[in-house]
């Protein structure tokens, strides 16, 4: 088909060879359609049909200026095209991001529900299977309220565009896009999610993070450090107790399913060493154990940066 593919990896200024796919994407996002007429010996004519617009012109905010930067956040890529998914994962990895991947919406939702912290969902609009990308985004945000979502598509089929305009709060990166455009858009969307998730300034705290899963521990520690907290890490209750004996800690964020000693038993031992320490249980369970300290807070896995930082803030307020 002359309108495919919808992806380019060429550098800016080098051309893409994707003129017709770009035209197709623009016209479909505008609510119109394209017709191609071709006859042997006569030539080819491409006709664009666009709806008449009587509404006021939208103010366009450019994301093309400024330096191209990456990040260290975790991005979940939901893309059914194997070649496109592999390229996106490679580009994001080169930019410094931690990348998770899924080939359809159902698989992406399973990743969200696995408990791994995720900062941004980068999903194609048109996905195979019974679950649409919009449903994926809605259910993912139910589990991770502060999750940033960026849609991408060469055409939208009116799933996120109505009357030629994006639905309110929706962010879209149109295909084909360059590495530079993707990098800038990601930073814009992530920055917007951080601003929207801020529920009030939190004073920096000394946090002891106790988590036996290395990936979850690394991601959580980075969220805390990015917010200005001082973080000590431990992979077991024994290691955590040793750190408590060495230094003062304001808040403990601990998994309940620790190897050897369960999180609630560790919390009681921690309180014996540091009576005023705030405690946050990070768990996939719906409630804290019966023997847990009464003032301990529950942080439901999977959590995002906003939920984590709010729990630490509240635990820190009660510590002392």
N, C-alpha and C positions, 0 to 999 in steps of 0.2 A: 504494500500500500504506500502511495506517495507521501502520506502524512506521517509515516514512521521513519526513524525512531524518535523518541522524545527526550533524548539525553545526549549531552556533548561533554567531552573532557578536554576540548581544546582551550588554550589560554586566550585571554581577552585580546582582541585586536587581530587574531589569527583566523577569524571566520569559523563557521561551524558546519556549513554544508547542510543545514537543517532549516532552510528558509520556509518551506511549505509546512513543516510541522509547527514552526513558530506562528505562522499565519493561522493555522488550524486552531492552535491553543488560544490565541488572542480572540478569534471569532467566536469560538464556543464559550469562552468565559464571558463574552459580551452578550450572549443570548442569541447569536446568529448562526448561520451555517454557510458552507462553501460548496460551490458546484464547479466541476471541471468538465469542459466541453472540448473534445478532441476529434479531429477528422484527418484521415490520411491525405496528405497533400495540401491540406488547408491550414494546419497548425492547431495550437491549443490555446484555449481561453479559460482563465480562472476568474470566476465571479464571486464576490463577497456580498452577503446579505446580512445587514445589521439592523436591529430594531431602532426605531426613532426614540430618542430620549428627551423628555421634557423636564427632567429633574435638574437641580443645581449640580454643577460640576464638583466632583470629589476633590479634596485637597490631597495630593500625592506626597507622601513622605519618602524621600529617597534613602535607600540603605547602601548606595554604591560608594559614598564618600568615606574617607578615613582609611586607616591601615587595616590590612587583613590580619586578623588574629584568631587563634584557636582557643581551646580551653581544656579543662581537666574534668568536666562534668561527664555523667554517664548518659549516653544517648541510645534509645531503643529504636532501631530501624525496622519498619514494617514495609516490605516491598516484595511483590510476588515475582518480579522479573529477576532471575538469578544473576544475569550479567550486570544489571543496574545496581542490584543490592550489593554485589561484590565490589563494584566501583565506589559506591557511597561509603561502604565500610572502610575501604582503603583510604579514601580522602579524609574521613573523619579521624581515623587513626593517625594519619600524618599530621593532622591539626592538633593532636594531643588528647582527644577525647577517649574515654572508655566506651566501647561500642558493644551493644547486644543486638541480635538480629532475629527476625521472624519472617516467614514467607507469606503469612496471611494474618487476618485480624484475630482469629481464635488463638493462634500460636502466640501472638504478641500479648494478648490478655493473660495467657498462662505465664508468660515471663513476668508481667506486672504482679500477678498474684503469688509469685514464687518467693517474694520477700526481699529481692535484690533492690537496693535503692536506685531510682531512676530520676533524672532531672528533666529529660525532654523526650517526648515521643515524636519521631519523624516518620510520618506515614503517608503512603500514596493514597489518593482519594478513592480510586477505583481498585477494589480488592476482591479476589475470588472468595467463594464460600458464602454461607448464609449471613455472616456478620459484616456489616458495613463499617467503613473507617470512622464514620461519625459516631456509631454505636460504640466502637472500640474506644474512641476518645472520651465519650461520656462515662463509660464504665471504669476506664483507667483513672479518670479524675475523681470518681467516687472513692476509689481506694487510695489515691494520692492527690489530695485536694490542691496542692501547689504545683502539680505537674505542668510543665510547659508543653504545648502541642503545636507542631508545625506540619501542615499538610503540603503535599506536593502533587502536581498533576499537569499533564499536557492539555487536559480538558476536564471539566468538572461535572458535566451532566446535571447541573443544577442541584447537586447534593449539598454544596456549601455556598453556592452563589444564587441569589434571587434578584431578579430585576437588574442583572448586570453588576450587582454589588455583593461583596462578601458578607456573610452573616456577621452580626456584631460579635466581636471578640475572637474571630477566626483569623489565623495567620496562614498565608499561602505563599509558597515558593513555586512559581510556574516553571514547568519543563519546556524546553531544555534550559538548564542553568549551568553556570560556570562554577568552578571551585571557589572563586572569589565571592560570587553572589551568595552561594550557600554559606560560606564562612561568616559573612556579614549578617545575613538573616538569622543565623543561629544565635549570634551574640545579641542581636536585637530582641529576639523572642525570649531568650534566657534572662536578659536584664529586665524585661517587662514582667516576667513571672516572679523574680525576686522582689521587685517593687510592689507588686500586687499582693504578695504573700506576707509582707512585713506587717506584723500586728503590734509593733511597738519596739523601741530599742531595748536590747537585752545587754546587761552589763557582762563583760568578759568573765568567764568562770574557769576554774581548774576542774576539768572533767576527766574522770577515769572511765574509759570505754572498755567493757568486758564482753568480748564476742569471739567465739571459736572459729567462725567462718571468715577466712582471710579477706575475701572479696567484700563482704558486707562491712567488715571492720575497717578496711581501707577507705571505702566510700563514705562511711559514716564519719570517720575521723577527718576526712577532707571537708565535709560539710561543716563540721564544728570549727575547724581551723579557719576556714574561709570567713566564718562569722566572727572571728577574733578570739575564740576560746583557746585556752591552753589544754592540750590533750595528752594524756598518758594512755597507752594501749596495753591490753592484756588478753591472752587467748584462753585463760582458765581462771578458776576461782583462786587457786593457789598463787598464781602469778599476780593476780589482782590484790590479794591480801598482803603480799610482799611489798607492792607499791604503796599500799595504804600505810604501812608501817614506816615507809621511808619519807613520805611527804604529805602535807595537808591536801585534801581534795574537797571541792565544794559540792560536786554532783557526780553521782555514779550512774552511768547508762549501761545496763547489763541485760544480756539475753537470759531467758529463764532456762533454756536447755543447755546448760554448760556441761562439759564432760567431767565426770567424777562427782562434782558437787552441784546440785541444782541451784538456780539463781536465787530462789527465796531463802535457801539456807545460807548462801553467800551473803545475801543482804543482811541477815541477822548478825552474822559474824562481822560484817563491815560496820554496822551500827555499834557493835560492842567496842570496836577500835576507834571509830569516829562518830560519836553520838549525834552530832548535828548535821551529818552529811545528807544531802538530798538524794533520793533514789528514783530512777526511772527504769521500769521493766519494759524492754523491747521484746515483743513476743507476737507470734501468730495466733495465740490463744485469745479468747474473748474476755477473759478476766484474770486478775491476779490470784495467786494461790491463797488459800485460807490463812496460812501462817506468815504471809508477807506483812511487813510493817504497814500500819493503817494509813499512813500519809504517803506511801509510795504511789507514784503515778504510772499509768499504763500507756505505752506507746505501741499502737497496733502495727504489726508488720503486714504488708510493706509500707514504709513511711517515706515521706519526702523531706526536703530540707526545712520547709515551713513547719511541719508537724514536729520534727526533731527539735528545732530551735525553740519552739513554743514550750515543749515539755521540759527542756533544760532551763528555760527562763522561769517557769513556774516552780520547778524543783529547787532552783537556786534561791527564789524568794522565800521558800519555806525552810531553807537550811539555816542553821545557826544556833 
